[in-house]
Amino acid sequence: MNKVFLIGRLTRDPELRYTGNNIAVTSFTVAINRTYTNQAGEREADFINVVVWRRQAESVKNYLSQGSQVAIEGRLQVRNYEDQNGQRRYVTEVVADNVEFIGSRRDNTASSNSINNQTPPPEPTPYDFKEDIPSSTSNTGTDVSNNPYADFGSSIEISDDELPF
């Protein structure tokens, strides 16, 4: 069985290319921290080359950048080729079957900008709603005008058997 699971951060922006048959292929490198520290007390990292094909390759290029955190599921592949000097070279890489984007775009932007020593621009949060509640009403549930269940009487009784959880 050849199955690999990785979680790490991109060390550079993904590179998108197309084969002669117009198939998208994206490559990038993921930095993954080791679980232990060296003798100097520093945490080391491994740098893993990853290749993604077809539609997912285009998504990776469009939505990820340096510093983005990803979870990768795939297989380990070793291929070889002959270089210009006639020497056989070996390349070990992960061919990704699934790439999950971890964290929010804000986290990914912050990580990318911190790598470049820049301050990330502030982003609005999508769920930052402010309701206009009059200061005279308290949030005790006694205001019938704001009660969506006012037509059902003074109280609603629900037994534990009726709850979905």
N, C-alpha and C positions, 0 to 999 in steps of 0.2 A: 504494500500500500504506500502510495506517495502522496501525502497530504501535508500542507504547510499552513499554519495560522500565524499571522504577524500583526502586531499593533505598534505603530511608530509614527514618526513625522517625516514629511518630505524634506530632503536636503536641498532641493532645487525645484524649479518649475518643471512640470512634465513636458516631455518633447513628443509632439505628434508628427507622425509620418504616414505615408500611404505606400502600400506595396504596388507592384506593377499591375495587379488586378484591382486596384482601388480599394483595398482593405485597410482600415485604419489600425495603426499600432502605436501605442504610447509607451514610453519607457521613463522610469524615474528611479530614484534611490531613496530608500527609507532608512532612517537612523532609529535603532532600537537599543534602549539602555539595557545593559546587563544587570542582573539582579544582585550582584555583589560588587564590592569596591576593591581596587588594587591595593598594594602595600602603602601607597601614598595617601590612601583614603579617598581617592577619586573614583567616580563611577565611569566606566568605559562604555563605549557603544559599538555596535556592529552596524555596518552599512550594507544593506541588501539591495541588489538590483532587482527591479520588478518590471515585467512586461505585461501589458493589457491589450487585448485585441477588440476589434469591431466597435459596436456602438458604445460599449463601456469605455473604450479608449478615448472616444470623443468627449464623453461626460467627464472623465478624469481631467482632461486638458481644459475643459470649460469651467470646472468648478473647484479645482484644487490648485494650490500654489505652494511655494516654499513655506514650510512651517505648518502646513495643514496636517492634522492628525487623521490617520486612516487605520482601518482594520482590513486585512487582506486574507483571503482564503484562496489557495491555489496549490500548485505542485512544483517541486524542485526539478529543474532541468539543467543538464550539463551538455553544452554543445561545443564543437571545436571547429577551427578553421586554420588555414595556412596564411601566415602574414606575408608581407612583402619580401622578407628575407628567407622565406621558405620554411620557417619554423612553425610547428604546430602550437596553436594557442587554444586554451580552454576557457570557457565562460560559464560560470554558474549563476543562475538567475531563477527567480520565482515567476512562473507563468500564472497570472492571477485569473481565477474563475469568477471571483466576486471581490469588489472593492467597496467597502462601506465608509462613508464620510462620517467621522466622529467629531463631535463638538459642533458648535454653531459657526456660522460664517464669521461672526464677531471674534470668537476664540481663534479661528484660523488666521484672521487678519491681524489680531494682536500678536500671535506667535510669529507670523511672518515679519511684521514690522519690528518686533523686538530683536529678531535676528539681524535686521538691517540697522539697528540702533535708531529707530524712528518711533515717534509717539503715534499710536493709532488714532485716527479721527473718531470722534464720538458718533455712535450709531443709535438711532431711536429703536427702542424695543417694540416689537409688533403688538404686545399685549399691555402697553402702558396707557390704559384708558383712565380718564378722570371724569367721573360723573358729576354733574351739577346737582348737588344735594343742598336744599335750603338749610341754612344754619339753625332754623327754628325747629326742625324735626330731628328727633334722635333716632338712632338705629336700633331701637328696642323691639321693633316688630308690632307696636301698638298703633301705628299710623295706617289706617285702613285704606287710604288712597294709594299707598305704595304696595299693598298686599295683594298679590295675584290670586290668593285663595280666599279672598273676602266673601265671594259668593257661596262658599261651602259652609258657612257658619263660623262659629267662634274658634273651633279647633278641628283638626283632622287627626283621626286616630289610625295608625298603621301598626299592625302586629309584626313581630319579628319574622314570621313566616312569609310575609309579603315583600320583604327586602331582598334584593337580588344578590346581596353579599353577606 
